[in-house]
């Protein structure tokens, strides 16, 4: 009983601390976009210049994942999460105090790097769970979705009451407080290592009769074909994530065609985008729950298969049908997140969760960030529907790569089951012989 209570306490500490930091990370990530107009008005620059300033921060947000992974494996995930929050707090305050556009750009670049440290560390903490890991990944992902949803409302609300600089100062204090709370309740480096060892044992396919959640190749290597294909899948997911969300509101504005009490098309599109993004909550928990019930490689396939058709529907529909298609796409897309997290955790070499997730988030957020430029070219030439059709084609590549991973896992699982059956039969023969 004490062991069960201890495990439950550890799980709560992990999920609560990681979720708070994840929500704060995405709040800070999207604050500049929410305050774009007010910042541009103060400095007297247009949207093109502000976009270039924002891009510097989004690139460092993805690029910082690589050194963050190494830091996690060296110093432990809790230390890196706390450092991420406190560094972010310092640079958010610097943004609030920036007197010129050049210093603002520099501060945003550093802020992007600070919050970019988070994902390898926070995901590594959650990956150390051996019990109901899929649901824990889902709860962690939902906290990030809440941060995404709250950023515009909170930032604009504070800016309207006071000033956009006060919004950054308030979020700096929030990040400072979250860092202090994580330091207090998150598991230590030694506790995280012990939990990760237990999780790796739970996932092992080699124990006779065990119902393994994944079936990675043995030994687990960086250059195994299965892990490389999983990383290819994360690049595709990053492209779909960044490309679709960049143009979702504009696509709704141009093709929704629904009037609400005299609202402008822009206002209706913004409200509709917020509404359909709430479907991410259902997607996160659907993906996490399914990956806790069946092998994770199998759990990914239905969502990967539905992603392409959902994107095509988004590009083809209008009116209420477009809203439903967008909600379906968002749910399916975010269902993939907890599943990919589980696969990277179990297929990467033992003892290297930080580097494994560092590479994953660099590919997802760093390489995936180029989808915005790619999608922009398509939208300028053929309109926003072309963006979603192209992303649908990219999703087919993800489906193909992950089908190969799942087929390999099935072969290894079958061999393991046959081996276990042969061992059991041999043991029975020995007993009968005696």
MOLINNOR-V121915 format. One record per helix or strand of 2 or more residues. SS is the DSSP state (@ for helix, = for strand). FROM is the first residue (numbers start at 0). TO is the last residue. If there is no record, write none. Layout:
ss=SS from=FROM to=TO
ss=SS from=FROM to=TO
This chain:
ss=@ from=1 to=33
ss=@ from=35 to=42
ss=@ from=46 to=74
ss=@ from=76 to=96
ss=@ from=100 to=115
ss=@ from=117 to=126
ss=@ from=132 to=160
ss=@ from=163 to=184
ss=@ from=188 to=202
ss=@ from=224 to=254
ss=@ from=264 to=276
ss=@ from=278 to=292
ss=@ from=295 to=315
ss=@ from=318 to=346
ss=@ from=352 to=381
ss=@ from=383 to=432
